[in-house]
Amino acid sequence: MESKVAQELVTQVLYRMDESSRMVKIALRNVTEEEIWKRPNGASNSIGNLLLHLCGNMHQYAVSSLGKKEDIRERDKEFAIKGGMGKAELLKMLMDTVESAQEVISMIPVEEMMRNRKVQGFQLSGIGIMIHVTEHYSYHTGQIAFWAKQLRDQDLGFYSGIELGTKNEL
């Protein structure tokens, strides 16, 4: 039973990460190279900064902590950069980071899911880290989508062709 639950958790985490990746790719198709670094206001980040932030956070939590690799993150730089990288480079960096994180997550043994460790000052189990990576990616995917919609004044069509009004089956 325990291994089936763990496997289902991993399957769902990987699925949600793939969904966020799909949505980020759609959002990026709808913005220009210049808009990648545009900030809505002084208290907000550009899409470029959010992509760098996702890479840093995902590497720190999943690749470094769960994968037992050196923590190389420089968080302040993720928000300080104001340009210099294009959409293709940023997207490749994110997809490479997602792939590395998913490799680690897909191979994590149950005992590592249960083991507590300190990440970014927080005490988390491996499961807590997997949940954090998933929800953090989803949260910033929503910000990227919102900003892309604001810039283009159009729906991104994430669920085109799917009837979302369908009632649940009991």
Salt bridges, closest charged atoms under 4 A:
GLU19 OE2 - ARG22 NE 3.08
GLU35 OE1 - ARG152 NH2 2.47
GLU74 OE1 - LYS77 NZ 2.93
GLU78 OE1 - HIS53 ND1 2.92
GLU78 OE2 - ARG73 NE 2.73
ASP96 OD2 - LYS92 NZ 2.75
GLU112 OE2 - LYS68 NZ 3.41
GLU112 OE1 - ARG115 NE 3.14
GLU112 OE1 - ARG117 NH1 3.44
GLU135 OE2 - HIS132 ND1 3.49
